[in-house]
Amino acid sequence: MYRFAIYGKGGIGKSTTCSALSCAFAELGLRVMQVGCDPKADSTLYLHNGERIPTMLDVLREKRDAATLEDLVHIGYRGIVCAEAGGPTPGLGCAGRGIAAAFEALDKRDAFEILKPDLVLYDVLGDVVCGGFAMPIREGYANRVFIVTSGENMSIYAAANIALAVDNFRERGYAALGGLILNRRNVPDEREKVETLAQELHTEILADLPRDDHISDAQDENRGVMEAYPDCAFARQIRQLAEAMLEQGE
């Protein structure tokens, strides 16, 4: 089973990237599971025609131990198995601990043994890499971490922090850094800035994703870009990225 975690600061486009990758992997005939680990719970939005699926935390609050695996996961576009961790009640609780509770709920219900995905993608908020947000790195859920970044200063800063967290767990046999995914914002010297970051982190840029208006056009249609515009420049780059990630996973 391939197990990949996609990290990046909020608003950098990691959820769009992650959902597009899920589609690309599904196109290759793999059974894909995507787990959203952002309290906004919008990772799988455009795999369900723009409709939010119930979050695992909401279901657990309502049904507690009576919640079944079928209550926690939902089938989306191309048969992709989707789950959203969700977050605590605003002002109450810790989002990181909520993610940990959601992961424990999947484990308790033998989700991976029953669903038998060929590939699992974790879409993880990277502004803070602590507690539950670090679970895909430190608990052995993922074996490769890929960081989405642009050339913007805060995005690069977040990417460096994520890479440091991965490095801190490396000696324990946990996930390794697979590379950077440049999601362009068309800022000055963008490629050069991210190349410098890659050199400092001793990694590589696996993909250079263009700023593509087809993404927002697809979202206006409540569809993912891979479904609505499968031949656009962004979609072509995503497929190449998917192939590169599979090579690492092997």
C-alpha positions as CSV (number, residue, x, y, z in Angstrom):
1,M,0.0,0.0,0.0
2,Y,1.3,3.4,-1.0
3,R,1.0,5.9,1.9
4,F,1.6,9.6,1.0
5,A,1.1,12.7,3.1
6,I,0.7,16.1,1.4
7,Y,1.6,19.0,3.6
8,G,1.5,22.8,3.1
9,K,0.4,26.0,4.7
10,G,-3.2,27.0,4.6
11,G,-4.3,28.4,1.2
12,I,-1.3,27.1,-0.7
13,G,-3.5,24.8,-2.8
14,K,-2.6,21.5,-1.2
15,S,-6.2,20.3,-1.1
16,T,-6.7,21.0,-4.8
17,T,-3.4,19.2,-5.5
18,C,-4.3,16.3,-3.3
19,S,-7.7,15.8,-4.9
20,A,-6.2,16.0,-8.3
21,L,-3.6,13.5,-7.4
22,S,-6.3,11.1,-6.1
23,C,-8.0,11.3,-9.5
24,A,-4.7,10.7,-11.3
25,F,-4.0,7.7,-9.2
26,A,-7.5,6.4,-9.7
27,E,-7.1,6.8,-13.5
28,L,-4.1,4.4,-13.2
29,G,-6.5,1.8,-11.8
30,L,-5.6,2.1,-8.1
31,R,-8.1,2.1,-5.3
32,V,-7.5,5.4,-3.6
33,M,-8.4,6.7,-0.2
34,Q,-8.1,10.4,0.7
35,V,-8.1,11.5,4.3
36,G,-8.6,15.3,4.9
37,C,-6.7,16.4,8.1
38,D,-7.7,20.1,8.0
39,P,-10.3,21.4,10.4
40,K,-12.0,23.2,7.4
41,A,-12.9,19.7,6.1
42,D,-12.8,20.8,2.5
43,S,-10.2,18.4,1.2
44,T,-12.7,16.1,-0.7
45,L,-15.2,18.9,-1.5
46,Y,-14.8,18.6,-5.3
47,L,-14.8,14.9,-5.3
48,H,-18.4,15.2,-4.2
49,N,-19.8,17.8,-6.6
50,G,-19.0,20.6,-4.2
51,E,-20.9,19.0,-1.2
52,R,-19.3,18.5,2.1
53,I,-19.3,15.0,3.6
54,P,-20.0,14.5,7.3
55,T,-16.7,14.8,9.3
56,M,-15.5,11.9,11.4
57,L,-15.5,14.0,14.5
58,D,-19.1,15.2,14.0
59,V,-20.2,11.6,13.5
60,L,-18.3,10.4,16.6
61,R,-19.8,13.2,18.6
62,E,-23.3,12.1,17.5
63,K,-23.0,8.3,17.5
64,R,-19.9,7.7,19.7
65,D,-19.0,4.0,19.7
66,A,-22.1,3.1,17.6
67,A,-20.5,4.9,14.6
68,T,-19.6,2.4,11.9
69,L,-16.9,2.5,9.3
70,E,-19.6,3.3,6.7
71,D,-20.6,6.3,8.8
72,L,-17.0,7.6,8.6
73,V,-16.1,7.2,5.0
74,H,-17.8,8.1,1.7
75,I,-17.3,7.2,-1.9
76,G,-16.6,10.0,-4.3
77,Y,-15.6,10.6,-7.9
78,R,-13.9,7.6,-9.6
79,G,-14.7,5.5,-6.5
80,I,-12.2,7.4,-4.3
81,V,-12.8,6.6,-0.6
82,C,-13.1,9.9,1.2
83,A,-12.8,10.8,4.9
84,E,-12.6,14.2,6.6
85,A,-11.3,14.4,10.1
86,G,-13.0,17.7,10.8
87,G,-12.4,19.9,13.9
88,P,-13.6,20.6,17.4
89,T,-16.5,22.8,18.2
90,P,-15.3,26.4,17.6
91,G,-13.7,27.7,20.8
92,L,-13.6,24.3,22.4
93,G,-11.0,21.6,22.1
94,C,-7.8,21.1,20.1
95,A,-7.8,20.5,16.4
96,G,-4.7,18.4,16.7
97,R,-6.2,16.1,19.3
98,G,-9.3,15.9,17.1
99,I,-7.3,14.5,14.2
100,A,-5.7,12.0,16.5
101,A,-9.2,10.9,17.6
102,A,-10.3,10.5,14.0
103,F,-7.3,8.4,13.1
104,E,-7.9,6.2,16.2
105,A,-11.5,5.7,15.1
106,L,-10.3,4.5,11.7
107,D,-7.8,2.1,13.3
108,K,-10.4,0.8,15.8
109,R,-12.7,-0.1,12.9
110,D,-9.9,-1.8,10.8
111,A,-10.5,0.7,8.0
112,F,-7.4,-0.1,6.0
113,E,-7.8,-3.9,6.3
114,I,-11.5,-3.7,5.3
115,L,-11.3,-1.1,2.5
116,K,-8.0,-2.4,1.2
117,P,-6.9,0.8,-0.6
118,D,-3.9,0.5,-2.9
119,L,-2.9,4.1,-2.0
120,V,-3.7,6.5,0.8
121,L,-3.3,10.2,0.6
122,Y,-3.3,12.4,3.8
123,D,-4.1,16.1,3.2
124,V,-2.5,17.8,6.2
125,L,-2.5,21.5,7.2
126,G,1.1,22.6,7.6
127,D,1.0,25.9,9.4
128,V,1.4,24.1,12.6
129,V,3.3,20.7,12.7
130,C,2.5,19.4,16.2
131,G,0.3,16.9,18.0
132,G,-2.3,15.5,15.7
133,F,-1.1,17.4,12.6
134,A,2.2,15.4,12.9
135,M,0.4,12.0,13.2
136,P,0.9,11.0,9.5
137,I,4.7,11.6,10.0
138,R,5.2,10.1,13.5
139,E,2.7,7.3,13.8
140,G,3.7,5.4,10.7
141,Y,0.6,6.2,8.6
142,A,2.6,7.7,5.7
143,N,5.9,6.6,4.4
144,R,6.5,9.7,2.2
145,V,5.8,13.3,2.8
146,F,5.5,15.8,-0.1
147,I,5.3,19.5,0.6
148,V,3.3,22.0,-1.5
149,T,4.8,25.4,-1.6
150,S,5.0,28.6,-3.7
151,G,7.7,31.2,-3.9
152,E,6.0,33.3,-1.3
153,N,8.0,33.9,1.9
154,M,5.4,32.5,4.4
155,S,4.9,29.4,2.2
156,I,8.6,28.7,2.1
157,Y,8.9,29.3,5.8
158,A,6.1,26.8,6.5
159,A,7.7,24.3,4.1
160,A,11.0,24.5,6.0
161,N,9.3,23.9,9.3
162,I,7.5,20.8,7.9
163,A,10.7,19.4,6.5
164,L,12.3,19.9,10.0
165,A,9.5,18.0,11.6
166,V,10.0,15.1,9.1
167,D,13.7,15.1,9.8
168,N,13.2,14.9,13.5
169,F,11.3,11.7,13.1
170,R,13.5,10.1,10.4
171,E,15.7,8.2,12.7
172,R,12.7,6.4,14.2
173,G,11.9,4.9,10.8
174,Y,8.9,7.1,10.2
175,A,8.0,9.0,7.0
176,A,10.8,10.5,4.8
177,L,10.6,13.7,2.8
178,G,9.8,12.8,-0.8
179,G,10.2,16.3,-2.3
180,L,8.6,19.7,-3.0
181,I,5.7,20.5,-5.2
182,L,5.9,24.0,-6.6
183,N,2.4,25.4,-6.9
184,R,3.0,28.7,-8.7
185,R,1.6,32.0,-7.5
186,N,3.7,33.8,-10.2
187,V,5.8,35.9,-7.7
188,P,9.1,37.2,-8.8
189,D,12.0,34.6,-9.0
190,E,9.6,31.9,-7.9
191,R,11.4,28.9,-9.3
192,E,14.8,30.2,-8.1
193,K,13.4,30.6,-4.5
194,V,12.0,27.1,-4.3
195,E,15.1,25.6,-5.9
196,T,17.2,27.3,-3.1
197,L,14.8,25.8,-0.5
198,A,15.1,22.4,-2.1
199,Q,18.9,22.6,-2.0
200,E,18.8,23.6,1.7
201,L,16.5,20.6,2.5
202,H,18.6,18.2,0.4
203,T,15.6,17.3,-1.7
204,E,14.1,18.1,-5.2
205,I,11.2,19.8,-6.9
206,L,9.1,16.9,-8.1
207,A,6.5,19.1,-10.0
208,D,6.1,22.6,-11.2
209,L,2.3,23.2,-11.3
210,P,1.2,26.2,-13.4
211,R,-1.3,28.8,-12.3
212,D,-4.2,27.6,-14.3
213,D,-7.6,29.3,-14.5
214,H,-9.2,25.9,-15.3
215,I,-9.0,25.1,-11.6
216,S,-11.4,27.9,-10.6
217,D,-13.6,27.3,-13.6
218,A,-14.0,23.7,-12.5
219,Q,-14.8,24.8,-9.0
220,D,-17.5,27.1,-10.3
221,E,-19.0,24.0,-11.8
222,N,-18.7,22.2,-8.4
223,R,-16.2,19.7,-10.0
224,G,-12.6,18.9,-9.7
225,V,-10.2,20.1,-12.4
226,M,-9.3,16.5,-13.4
227,E,-13.0,15.8,-14.0
228,A,-13.9,19.0,-15.7
229,Y,-10.8,19.8,-17.7
230,P,-8.7,16.6,-17.9
231,D,-6.5,17.9,-20.7
232,C,-5.5,21.3,-19.2
233,A,-1.9,22.1,-18.3
234,F,-2.4,21.6,-14.6
235,A,-3.9,18.1,-15.1
236,R,-1.0,17.0,-17.3
237,Q,1.5,18.1,-14.7
238,I,-0.5,16.3,-12.0
239,R,-0.3,13.0,-13.9
240,Q,3.4,13.4,-14.2
241,L,3.7,14.1,-10.5
242,A,1.6,11.0,-9.7
243,E,4.0,8.8,-11.7
244,A,7.0,10.3,-9.9
245,M,5.4,9.7,-6.5
246,L,4.7,6.1,-7.4
247,E,8.3,5.5,-8.3
248,Q,9.3,6.7,-4.9
249,G,6.7,4.6,-3.2
250,E,8.1,1.5,-4.9
